[in-house]
Every structure is written in structure tokens, then in C-alpha cells.
Amino acid sequence: MQVSVEGTMVDAPQGATVGDALRLGLSGKRFRAALAARADTGALLDLAAPLDERTRSLSPVTADEPEGLQLLRHSTSHVMAAAVQKLFPGVKVTIGPAIDSGFYYDFDTPRPFTLDDLPAIEAEMRRLAGADLPFERSVMPRAEAAALFRDRGESYKAEIIEGIEADSVSLYRCGDFLDLCRGPHIPRTGLVRAFKLLSVAGAYWRGDEKNPMLSRIYGTAFGDEKALRDHLDRLEEAKRRDHRKLGRELDLFTFHEDVAPGMSFWLPKGMMLRTILEDFLRREHLKRGYELVQGPQILRRELWERSGHYDHYRENMYFTEIEGDVHGVKPMNCVGHMLMYGQRLHSYRDLPVRLFELGVVHRHEKSGVLHGLLRVRQFTQDDAHIICAPEQLEDEILSVMHLSSDLMDLFGFSYKIFISTRPKDSIGSDEDWERATGALIHAVEKEGKSYRINEGDGAFYGPKIDIKVTDAIGREWQLSTIQVDFTLPERFDLVYVGQDGERHRPVMVHRAILGSLERFIGVLTEHYAGAFPTWLAPVQARLLNVTDDQAAYVRGVKDRLNALGIRAESDVRNEKLGFKVREAQLARIPYILVVGDREVADAGVNVRLRSGETVGFRTVDDAAALIRADGEEPFKRGGMSYSFA
């Protein structure tokens, strides 16, 4: 039969496999890199799969592309499970998927695995890889497969199979290890070369705390050793930048999981950083036509039922009873903002109305997913809701995109745009969803921006633009969101009087630029490795004396700098200068101002940078001007302004 392999027509003999066809159409090197094949239908196929005469074209799938890397990682998870069962007889397997950063497998084991177990498991994996065992696929009736796994003592696999609606299921074997899997897989274990087991954790079966606790092993795999080494280097850098570690070292924030899980305690320096950021956001929003508001923390359940949050979001909400009435602690600010808009009748001349709130919200997150500032139960959103006429919608979307772009540039993030469409669990008419999605797509295309579609990932009330930024070490974080909503204005009977004197329904844009301030500060701490830009640094300058003779002068200079709007502190301890300089550098303070007898005599300071660079002598006023100019520089580059006053 004839099939096109990357544009080359080949004649495959009767009974040929997918791999046979690829071998005919590819160079030896290209064929050896193939882990699977992609058919013209888009389906991924095992190389050992029989060639279907309906297949018109094939292309190799390699570890250099996302699907191939995911396939390699999933196959590596099977090799890991095989190694675990070889070393620890009686351990039951559950699931072992590929994930963005690698793979994991969950095991039911008499004792949880520890980091000390990983070297032995890795060694057994290398033995299995060296044996170059084939991954062999078979298909079995569902009931027969469930019975097979029960006979093998694999109750979790049997439970999964019994929940599958299909008449038959596919199984994969490598050596003695048999697993339920849709596939495809790499051809043989010998292709598992560059891998590393990274950590262990606990995980409930099916994510439900009522179910047994399983032992999870995380690992990663790549197509070659260099890619693996680069990834491991990035992981080490990520550990160095971990915001929880830096938060402690820099006295920014702390956590007390025993009494307040999922909630952060802001220490004085962290609160200063946060206050600087909040004040900047308020000023920037006022400049761009927003009005500042603040709503209550709790609202009656009836309002959450009306908005749809009770039906679609209540598992993420907290509720309390007051005098017999059930109230919901707000997970979002939109309901309060709609009540504010509805306080009076608006004319078309009033629109758009842009309400901005640094609103504290609470969302119930399971304890297993809480992670420092990045996943919390209480956080503050830089939240706004824009209520506008339908004909104003595109301009408002573009305005929010420009604000987001300006701020991402200010903080040094590159970004990608995703448009998330209607999820299964949603409210509103098809017509409104189409209008909203079309408005987002048209606005992005008008800006000439590229984007990707995230099918089914919209909010329950409307589609959205999600902006994902890339930090200094290449990790992606989702920050800004812009959501278009025709449904809630209908439910809350929001109206405006048009030019025709009639009442019309507005459209609402939900948007957050930085998102959760807690999460953003966590991301920012890791992005800068704690070395915040001068405008944002809680302490911009630290004054150090050489001997006690300069202590009084240092305190006076500190007061002078504070009066000039510079956040300065002094260190006049009786310690060696080198020690104090090193401590200031470890504290990531941008400017280190050293004072000896000469500086006192000449009424100045000796300026050093946290990088170790020496600027030299400056008068106090000149040092203040230098610090101020450094702080203002990022804003000037972006055509923005910032005042130290």
C-alpha cells in the first residue's frame, strides 16, 4: 500500500507496520529518532501498530517536540513502575501520567517511599532500559481485563477498568510489567536514557482525602543528557529562587500552617513592598479612568445563587450563618461591583464605568495544593469590572490589554496570549458566548498579537483572555485575565439609558492584571531572585559606618535621605565593615552607602551597589538623586511616570 512519509511516497508491503513505513521514507538518523508516528488524522500511533490502509500520510514524532517528549516521559513512568514492583514486591500501582515537567506514578505501599529509595529504583530502571525490552500492546475485553488485574492483586487498576464504558481496553507490557494504558508508547525501553527521579510526596487516591493515601514518586525524562542537565540546572536555580526561602531570608513574609493554612503573614519589609505595589496600582488605575471602590467581605447566599456562583463555584467558597441567614464569603468581587453600579440609573454618557478594587477574597483550596504565596486561601486581587455599551467593548478590551502589556514590560516579563472558550459547566446563551468570544478574538487580532485557543477553559459566565508570562529562568505563570460577560448583567438587571431614551443592557468586562497580589509577589520574588528593582525594594539604601566615630553622622544622613523620599536604614553595629557590606548584599539592598572619616569631612557617602560594583564618593543629595533616577528609569523606558514622593 502507498503512504506519504513526510512528503515522500513509499510502497509498504502487505502486513507492514507503521515503523516499517517510516523506515522506508526516512533517513537512518531521522528514523532512529522516531518514538511514534502521527497519522493524517492527527492520531499518534505505535511504531509496532499495523499500517491501516486508510492511512494516507505519516510523520515521525520525536523527543524534540512536546507530544514526543510527553510520550517519552509517560513510557519512562511505566519503566519506573516496573522497577518499583521488581524491588518492592506487593506494591500496587495506580496511575502514572506525564506532566508538564516530567512524570509521576502513585503507589499503594506498606510504607511511603523516601528519597533514600530513589537511587535503587533509578538503578533498576537503568537495568530495564539496558535490557531494551519492547513495549507490547494488546487489547482485551473490559470484564476480562478487570478480572486479570484483580487476580494479580491490582485492585486500583481493576477499579479504573470497571469505570470505563468501552467494551475493550488496551494494555501495555514491558518485561514482566503489565499496565492499563491507551498508549501509544515508545518502541522499547532502550530509548529511556536521560531521566532522573526527583522527589516523593503523598497523594490521595483519586484526589479524595476520604480515600487511601498513596506514595507518589516524581521524575523527569528528556531525549538526551544535555537537555536533562539543563533542566536539572534550572531546578537548582528554582530552589535558589524559592520565594518561601527568600521570604524568610529577606524578612518579607512568613507562614504558620499549623494555625492559618493557606494564609500569609506580612512582615514589615514585605508589607512595605506590598504597599509600594498597591499604591502604584491605585495611581495607575486612576490615571487610566478607573474609580476606586471597596465592597463587603460577605454577602447573603441569595446573591451568590443569583450570580451562579452557588451552583457553579460553591465547593470553592466558605459560608457562615448570621442570625439564621447563610452568607457566603466572597471568592470574587464582581457581585459587589454590580450592586454598586445598580445603585442608580446610568446614562450612555456615563459609560464606560470602570470600578477598581484591591479586594480581599477567600477560596477553599485543598491542603494538598497549598504552596507558599503561589496557592493560598486568602488573597487580594487587583480586580476591576468595566461596565460598558456593547459598541464600546472592543476599545475596553484593547485598553486592558495595553495596561497589561505596560505592566508586564515594567516588570521585565515576556508573555503569551491564550483565549479560553466556553466550559461544559457554564451559564448564558450560545449567542452571548459567541459574541463575547468573537470580541476577544477580534481585539487580539486587531492588535496584531498571536494567540492560542484553550478549549473549554473559560469562566462559567464568559470566555477570557489569559496572559501567561515567562520569568527570568523560563517558567510560565498565568497572571492577567480579561473576561467578557453578557450573562451577569442580565441576571442583575444592569441597564443604561441610551440616546434613544430607552433602557439597554450593558456588557461587563471582568479583569485582573497582576491577579492575586500574593501570587504575583511570590512570582516576582523568584523572578528577581529577591533583588527587587530600586523603585520596589523595601529598603533602597543602607548606610554603614566604618567606626563608632561616624555613627551620629550616619543617623543624620539616614534622616536626610528619608526626608528626600529614599527608603534608607542604617547599620551602626560594632562589626567589621566587610561583614556589614556582605550582609547588605545578601539582603539584596540596591545601594550600600559607606561612611568613614573622609565622607564625614566632605559631607557625603561612598556608594556601592549590591552587585559589588563601586560607584564612589557622592554628596548626600547626589546619592539621593542617583537612587531616585535608578528607580524612575523603568518607568521612563515604558513611557510611564512614577513619583518617590
Phi, psi and omega in degrees: 000152182263139177212145179270126177247105184049045176090351179259124179282130178233153176259108179265134181291161177302136180084005180292153174266171175301319179296324177300316181295317179298319181300324181290331187254357184239157171292162181302316181294317181295320180293319181296336179279348185288128175261332179198189179225151175251126179274170180296340177282350185095349182290144173268137186234143169297146176295334180275358181291143176299141179286121179279131182295345177278348179287126183261331181211153179223148172219147181288149173248122184241170180290352179280351180243155187305316182294322179292321179295320178297319179297316178299317182293320179295319177297322178295326177296325176295318178298321178296316180297321177298318179295318180299314181292331176291318184277332185232076181304141179095347176292134179264141179261154179236270179229152181212074184276162165281145175231176186305321186260359182162244181198168169212166171218138179258135183233144169263111188225146182304325175230143180298146175291151176237170178300333180292339179281339190295319180302319180293320179295317177300317181297319178292324176299319180293326176295316179295322177295319180295333178287346176052050182284141178284148168273116186248125182263142173218159179239137185219145174305144187303310183297321180293320179294319179299318179295320179301313182289327176295319178298330180275001181081010182266075185294328180292316178298319179298320179297318178298313182298320181294340178270358179274135184276341183293157179286332182224162180226159178256143180236152176233137179239136165226111186066231180274352186271127179239133184220147170286129182194141175284334183075190359283178177229168173294160185295323187203160185292341181297344178278353176273097186241310187258093182217164179205131172275133194249318188199170176233155180201169173261150178207135177284144175301127183059021176070015184250121183295348177280345181268170181300148173278128181255166177253121184253135173246125177261144174209179175216161180210150179221171181285340180209164185294325181297315179298322178295314180299318180298319179294316180295325175297319178295323178296319178296320178295322178296322177297318179298327183266000185310122186295333179293318177294312181294326178301320177290313185295324184262006179057046181264309184204164178213173182225147175230081186296338181288333183241340182214065181298135178080015181226146187252150175249120184266117178280167187307315181292320177294322179292327176295313178302314181297319180295318177302314181295316180295316179297319177299315181297318179297314181296318182295321179290322177299320179297332185259018170089017177268156174247141182274134178221171174208130180251172181286163181280332183230147178221153181300149183304327183303324179292322179289331173291318180296322182282341183098350181295325182295320180282326190251350188220004191294336178293345177259007184249159172252143180232151177217157181249130179233115179050043176087351179260134177276129177241147176254132173286129191293130172267348181211164184259355191297323183297315179298321181291324177292323176296321178296316179299319183285001181299327179216166180280132182253147172266161174301335179291339180281341189273150359281149171261123183242109183254124184243135179217131166275083192263128176281127179231161179232133176224136181281111175250140179295147186301329183293341182256356179296138185206092177052227177276349188280336177216105188230171178259335177236127179206168181247128178259142169274076195261141174214153176229125181253121180251119189217168173287149181307324181288347177268353191301312185299316180297323180290321176299314180298321180297319178293320177300320180294319178298314179299314180299317180300316183287322178297321176296319181301319183271358175082029178258136162273163185209161175234154182248132176236140175249118184260128188260186190298126175277168179296319181270091186211170177234163177102163183278157176301321182298316180293321178296320179295318178298315183293314180296318179298322179295319179295314181297317182296320180295316180296317180293326178297327177283352182073024181266144173278156181205163174236152179266130170256097183297129171072017184251015179287173173288164184291344182252354181179160177287170184207156166265128173248131179250118181253127182259157176248127184272188188295339180244022169088007179274147179262139177226137177270121183243279187288147173220140179230114187241134180254130190224112172265349191273312182294324173302328176290314183294329181258011175051047176282135182219166168216157179268120182278180179299336180277001180082359180265161178272136182230159181267125176278173172246151182241137173252118171270134179207145171223137185265304176273343182082228174286126178296323178300309182296320180297318179293325174298313178297316183295321178299318180285323179300315181269359186053035178084349180269078184293148176301157189304321183294334186257346184297130180302321174240120182270334182211141173237129180265133181236134175264150177278317178224172179298339182298334183262002187301314182295320178298316180301316180295322178294319179295320177302314179298320179296316179295319177300320179294333179273006177089011179264132179277097185239151174222166183236151175232099183249026178295155179277068179234162177296145182301316181302321178296316182291324177297315180298319179296321178294322177294318178296331177280002178058034179282126188300319185236129178246116186252111185262137181234119172240193182298320181297318181295323177296315182297323184262008177056052180210199179216158173259120190264126172237156178255159180296339178289346184104348180291142178256125178271322178109193185289138172217147170294164181299316180295321179292323177296319178297319179295322179297314180294317180297316181296321178297319179293326183277343187303313181300328181286322179296321179299326181264010180069024180250178179225155179208139181245138177276355185291000000 
